[in-house]
Amino acid sequence: MATVTPLRKDKPTARELLQGIKVIDVDTHVSEWHSLWTDRAPAKLKNLLPRMVGEGAERRWVIGEDTFLFGASASSAVMRDGQKSRGLEFFDKDVDDVHLAASDVHARVKLMDEQGIYAQIAYPNILGFGGQRGMEVDASLRLEAIRIFNDAMAEMQVESGQRIFPMALLPWWDIEASLAETERSMKLGLKGININSDPQDHGVPSLGEKHWEPLWQMCAANDLPVNFHIGASDTSTSWYFSSSWPELPANKKLAMGGLMLFITNLRVMGNILISGFLDRHPTLKIVSVESGAGWIPYLLEGLEYMSHEAGIEYQTSPSEVFRRQVYACTFFERKNFLDTLKQVGADNIMFETDFPHPACLYPQAMEHMADVIAEMTPEERFKVFSGNAAKVYNIDIG
C-alpha cells in the first residue's frame, strides 16, 4: 500500500510553497511497452530486436535469437490501481499490471499535472540504465536497438507536448557510432545523452582517455548534458548484487543493494574529477543521476585531501570543477538536506522523484520535502526545483 505523507497541518503545503515555480523532475523511468521495438523494426529484425517471449514465470525480454535482456518486470512499484507496493512484489508485475503512466505518455502527463510537475527527464530500463545490456549479441543489432529506442523516446517527447524529455542512449562501444547517434538524437530533438560509466568493462577506453574527446567536444559545443545514471555499467550494477551479506533476506538485500547503487556514483564522479578531463572541456555539463547529494561534500574534501597526500596538483581544484560543471539529483534526502545545500551550493542540485521505481517519491512527491522547502529561500526553491534543470537541459520555462 502507498504511504501518504500527511499534509502539514496549519502550514503551507509543498505545492503552495512552490507556487509559481515550474517543477522539473530530473529522474524518472519509462516502462518499455512490449511492442516498442517490434512495431518499429524492419521485417528482417522483428524476431531479433528486444521483445517479450515465454509464458508465465518464463516470460522475459530477449535480444538476438534468445539472449536474455531483462525479466518480465516493468520495474514499477506503482500498480495499475495507483497503489504503491513495498518489498519484492514489483518484480512480478508486467507493464500491463502497473500504473498506465509508467508507459503511456498521456497518462504520464495527466499524473504530472495532478502532482504539480511541469516537466520530466526520463531514462530506460530494458537496455540498462546506461545501455550496457545485450553485449553478447552482434554490435549492429545493439546499435539498431538503441536507434529504435531513441526514435520512440523522441516521439514520446513530441507527444507529451515537450513535457517529457528522455535522454538518448549511445552505442558507447563505438566512438564513431556514438558521435553519429548523438548528432542524430539532436536532430530528433533529444536534449541530452545517457552513457555507460565504465566502458572499460568491455575493452573500450575509460572515459578519461582521449578516445572520448570528440564526444565531449560535440556535447560541449551543442550544450548537451552528459548523464551518468546509477547502475549504468556492469561494475556499478554489480554493487547491487555483491554489497549485501549472503544471509540477509531478499527485502534487506533489495534495500542494501539500492543504497549501494547510489554510492557507485561517488566512484564515478570521483574518477571524473580526478582524471582532469573536465578542465579540457570547461563548459561540458555532467549530471549524477539518482545518486543523491549528501555524499558530495565528503567526496570533494576527501578527494582533495588524498590528492594532496599523493602529491597531485590540479589546474583547477575538484571542488571548483564540481561547482562549475557537475549537477546532482536528490529525492529522499531531507534530514540533512539544508546542510548539504549550504555546502554543495544551490546551483548544483536538482530535484527528482524516480517514478515509478521502488524508491520513488510517490504518491505525494513534493510533500516529502515540504518541511525542507519551507526552510529554503525563494531563490533556492527556484533553482533546485526548476531553474537548474531548465539551464542544464535547455527547457523553456517561460
C-alpha positions in Angstrom: 0.0 0.0 0.0 1.2 3.6 -0.6 2.4 5.6 2.3 0.9 9.0 2.0 2.8 11.8 3.6 0.4 13.8 5.8 -0.2 17.4 4.7 1.4 19.9 7.0 -1.5 20.9 9.3 -1.9 24.7 9.5 1.3 25.1 7.4 1.7 25.7 3.7 1.9 22.6 1.6 4.9 21.9 -0.8 2.6 22.8 -3.7 1.8 26.2 -2.1 5.5 26.8 -1.2 6.4 26.2 -4.8 3.6 28.2 -6.3 4.7 29.9 -9.5 7.6 27.5 -10.0 7.5 25.1 -12.9 8.8 22.0 -11.2 11.2 19.8 -13.3 11.6 16.2 -12.1 15.1 15.2 -13.4 14.9 11.4 -13.0 12.0 9.2 -14.0 11.8 6.0 -16.0 9.8 4.7 -18.9 8.5 1.2 -18.5 9.0 -0.1 -22.0 5.8 -1.5 -23.6 6.0 -4.9 -25.4 5.8 -3.5 -28.9 8.3 -0.7 -28.5 10.9 -2.3 -30.8 8.8 -4.8 -32.8 6.4 -2.0 -34.1 9.4 -0.1 -35.5 11.7 -2.9 -36.5 12.4 -3.7 -40.2 10.9 -7.1 -41.1 14.2 -9.0 -41.0 14.9 -7.9 -37.4 11.5 -8.2 -35.8 12.5 -11.6 -34.3 15.9 -10.3 -33.2 15.4 -6.9 -31.6 14.2 -6.7 -27.9 10.9 -8.4 -27.4 8.9 -10.3 -24.8 8.9 -14.1 -25.0 7.7 -17.0 -22.9 4.7 -17.6 -20.7 4.0 -17.3 -17.0 7.2 -17.5 -14.9 9.2 -17.9 -18.1 8.3 -14.5 -19.6 11.3 -12.4 -20.2 12.8 -9.8 -22.5 15.3 -11.2 -25.0 17.5 -9.9 -27.9 19.0 -11.8 -30.8 18.0 -15.4 -31.1 17.3 -15.8 -27.4 19.8 -13.8 -25.4 18.3 -12.7 -22.0 18.0 -8.9 -21.5 15.6 -8.5 -18.6 12.8 -10.2 -16.7 9.2 -9.5 -17.4 9.0 -6.9 -14.6 8.1 -3.4 -15.7 10.4 -2.0 -12.9 7.4 -0.1 -11.5 6.3 -0.2 -7.8 3.2 1.8 -8.7 0.4 -0.5 -9.5 -2.4 -0.1 -12.0 -4.9 1.0 -9.3 -2.5 3.7 -8.1 -1.3 1.9 -5.0 2.5 1.7 -4.3 3.8 -1.8 -3.4 6.5 -2.4 -0.9 9.1 -5.1 -0.9 9.7 -7.5 -3.7 6.2 -7.7 -5.2 7.0 -5.3 -8.1 9.4 -8.0 -9.6 6.4 -10.0 -10.7 4.5 -7.1 -12.3 4.4 -6.8 -16.1 3.7 -3.5 -17.8 0.1 -4.4 -18.0 -0.1 -4.7 -14.2 1.4 -1.3 -13.3 0.3 2.3 -13.5 -0.5 3.3 -17.0 1.7 6.4 -16.5 4.7 4.2 -16.4 4.4 3.6 -20.1 1.7 5.7 -21.6 2.6 9.3 -22.4 -0.8 10.8 -22.0 -1.4 9.1 -18.7 2.1 10.3 -17.6 1.3 13.9 -18.4 -2.0 13.6 -16.6 -0.2 12.3 -13.5 2.4 15.1 -13.7 -0.4 17.7 -13.8 -2.0 16.0 -10.7 1.3 16.1 -8.9 2.2 19.7 -9.9 5.2 18.7 -12.1 5.8 20.6 -15.2 8.4 18.5 -16.9 10.3 15.3 -16.5 13.6 13.8 -17.6 13.3 10.1 -18.5 15.6 7.1 -18.6 15.2 3.4 -19.8 15.1 0.1 -18.1 15.4 -2.8 -20.5 18.7 -2.0 -22.3 20.2 -0.9 -19.0 20.4 2.5 -17.4 23.5 3.2 -19.5 22.7 0.9 -22.4 25.0 -1.8 -21.1 22.8 -4.8 -21.6 22.9 -7.1 -24.6 26.6 -7.0 -25.2 26.6 -10.7 -26.1 24.9 -10.1 -29.5 26.2 -8.5 -32.7 27.1 -4.8 -32.4 24.9 -3.9 -35.4 21.9 -5.4 -33.6 22.7 -3.5 -30.5 23.0 -0.3 -32.5 19.6 -0.8 -34.1 18.0 -1.4 -30.7 19.4 1.9 -29.4 18.4 3.8 -32.5 14.8 2.5 -32.3 14.7 3.3 -28.6 15.8 6.8 -29.3 13.2 7.2 -32.1 10.5 6.0 -29.7 11.6 8.4 -27.0 11.7 11.3 -29.4 8.1 10.5 -30.4 7.2 10.5 -26.7 8.8 13.9 -26.2 6.8 15.4 -29.0 3.6 13.6 -28.0 4.0 14.9 -24.4 3.9 18.5 -25.7 7.6 18.9 -24.8 6.9 17.9 -21.2 8.8 14.6 -21.1 12.4 14.7 -22.1 14.1 11.2 -22.5 17.9 11.1 -22.6 19.4 9.5 -25.7 21.2 6.2 -25.3 24.5 5.8 -27.2 26.4 2.8 -28.8 29.3 3.7 -26.4 31.3 0.7 -27.6 32.0 2.5 -30.9 33.1 6.2 -30.7 32.2 7.0 -34.4 28.8 5.4 -34.0 28.3 7.3 -30.7 29.1 10.6 -32.5 26.7 9.8 -35.3 23.9 8.8 -32.8 24.5 11.9 -30.7 24.1 14.1 -33.8 21.0 12.1 -35.0 19.5 12.4 -31.5 19.9 16.2 -31.5 18.1 16.4 -34.8 15.3 14.3 -33.2 15.1 17.0 -30.5 16.5 15.0 -27.6 18.2 17.2 -25.1 21.0 15.1 -23.5 22.9 11.8 -23.7 23.0 8.9 -21.2 26.2 6.9 -21.3 27.8 3.8 -19.7 30.0 5.0 -16.8 32.5 2.1 -17.2 33.1 1.2 -20.9 36.4 -0.3 -19.8 34.4 -3.3 -18.6 34.1 -4.2 -22.3 37.6 -3.4 -23.5 36.7 0.2 -24.5 38.9 3.1 -23.3 37.7 4.6 -20.0 36.1 7.9 -20.1 39.1 9.9 -19.1 41.1 8.8 -22.2 41.5 10.9 -25.3 39.4 8.4 -27.2 36.3 10.3 -25.9 37.5 13.8 -26.8 35.3 14.1 -29.9 32.2 13.2 -28.0 32.9 15.7 -25.2 33.7 18.4 -27.8 30.4 17.7 -29.6 28.4 17.8 -26.3 30.1 21.0 -25.1 29.7 22.7 -28.4 25.9 21.8 -28.5 25.2 22.4 -24.8 24.2 18.7 -24.4 24.5 17.4 -20.8 26.2 14.0 -20.2 24.1 12.0 -17.8 25.5 9.2 -15.5 22.6 7.3 -14.0 23.4 4.9 -11.1 23.7 1.3 -12.2 24.8 2.4 -15.7 27.6 -0.2 -16.1 28.4 -3.8 -15.3 30.7 -2.6 -12.5 28.2 -0.3 -10.9 25.4 -2.7 -11.2 27.5 -5.4 -9.5 27.4 -3.4 -6.3 23.7 -4.0 -6.1 24.2 -7.8 -6.0 27.5 -8.1 -4.1 27.2 -5.5 -1.4 24.8 -7.4 0.9 25.8 -10.2 3.3 24.6 -13.5 1.8 22.4 -14.5 4.8 20.2 -11.4 4.6 16.6 -11.9 3.5 15.6 -10.7 0.0 13.9 -7.5 1.1 17.0 -6.4 3.1 19.2 -7.2 0.1 16.9 -5.0 -2.0 17.3 -2.1 0.4 21.1 -2.5 0.8 21.6 -3.1 -2.9 19.6 0.0 -3.8 21.7 2.1 -1.4 24.9 0.8 -2.9 23.7 1.8 -6.3 23.6 5.4 -5.1 27.1 5.1 -3.7 28.5 3.8 -7.0 28.2 7.3 -8.4 30.7 8.6 -5.8 33.2 6.4 -7.5 32.1 7.6 -11.0 32.2 11.3 -10.1 35.5 10.9 -8.2 37.1 9.4 -11.3 35.7 12.1 -13.5 37.1 14.8 -11.2 40.5 13.3 -10.5 41.1 12.5 -14.2 41.1 16.2 -15.1 39.3 15.8 -18.4 36.7 18.5 -17.5 39.5 21.1 -17.5 39.8 20.5 -21.2 36.1 21.0 -21.6 35.1 23.6 -19.1 31.6 24.1 -20.5 30.7 20.4 -20.5 27.8 19.6 -18.2 27.9 16.4 -16.1 24.8 15.1 -14.2 25.0 12.4 -11.5 21.5 10.9 -11.7 19.6 9.3 -8.8 22.6 9.3 -6.5 21.5 12.0 -4.1 23.7 14.8 -2.8 24.7 14.2 0.8 27.9 12.4 -0.1 29.3 15.2 -2.3 30.9 17.3 0.5 32.7 14.2 1.7 33.8 13.3 -1.8 35.2 16.7 -2.5 37.0 17.1 0.8 38.3 13.6 0.7 39.4 13.8 -2.9 41.4 17.0 -2.3 42.9 15.7 0.9 44.0 12.4 -0.6 45.3 14.2 -3.7 47.4 16.4 -1.6 48.9 13.5 0.3 49.6 11.7 -3.1 51.3 14.8 -4.5 48.7 15.5 -7.1 48.4 19.1 -8.4 45.3 20.3 -10.2 44.9 23.0 -12.8 41.5 23.6 -11.1 40.6 22.0 -7.8 37.9 19.3 -7.8 35.6 21.5 -5.7 35.8 24.3 -8.3 35.3 21.9 -11.2 32.3 20.4 -9.5 30.7 23.8 -8.9 31.4 24.8 -12.4 30.2 21.7 -14.3 28.6 18.9 -12.2 25.0 18.6 -11.0 23.4 16.1 -8.5 19.9 14.8 -8.4 18.2 14.4 -5.0 14.9 12.9 -3.9 14.6 11.2 -0.5 17.1 13.3 1.5 15.7 15.7 3.9 17.2 15.3 7.4 20.5 16.9 6.4 19.4 18.4 3.2 19.7 22.1 4.2 23.3 21.5 5.4 24.1 19.7 2.1 22.5 22.6 0.2 24.7 25.1 2.0 27.9 23.0 1.4 27.3 22.0 -2.2 25.5 25.1 -3.3 22.0 25.7 -4.7 23.4 26.0 -8.2 24.4 22.3 -8.4 21.4 20.4 -7.0 18.2 19.3 -8.9 15.0 17.6 -7.7 13.9 14.1 -8.9 11.2 11.6 -8.0 12.5 8.4 -9.6 8.9 7.5 -10.7 7.9 4.7 -11.0 10.8 2.7 -9.4 10.5 1.2 -5.9 12.4 4.1 -4.2 10.2 6.8 -5.9 8.5 9.6 -4.1 5.0 8.5 -5.0 2.2 9.4 -4.5 2.8 12.9 -3.0 6.3 13.5 -4.4 6.9 17.1 -3.2 5.1 16.8 0.2 8.0 14.5 1.3 10.2 17.6 1.0 7.7 20.1 2.5 9.4 20.9 5.8 12.7 21.4 3.9 11.2 23.6 1.2 9.7 25.8 4.0 13.3 26.5 5.2 14.7 27.3 1.7 14.9 30.8 0.3 12.7 31.6 -2.7 15.9 31.7 -4.8 16.9 28.2 -3.6 13.5 26.8 -4.2 13.5 28.1 -7.8 17.0 26.8 -8.5 16.6 23.3 -7.0 13.1 22.6 -8.3 13.2 24.3 -11.7 15.9 26.7 -12.7 18.9 24.5 -12.6 17.2 21.8 -14.6 15.9 24.3 -17.1 19.5 25.5 -17.6 21.1 22.0 -17.8 18.6 20.6 -20.2 17.6 23.7 -22.1 14.0 23.5 -21.1 11.8 26.6 -21.7 10.1 27.6 -18.5 8.8 30.9 -19.9 
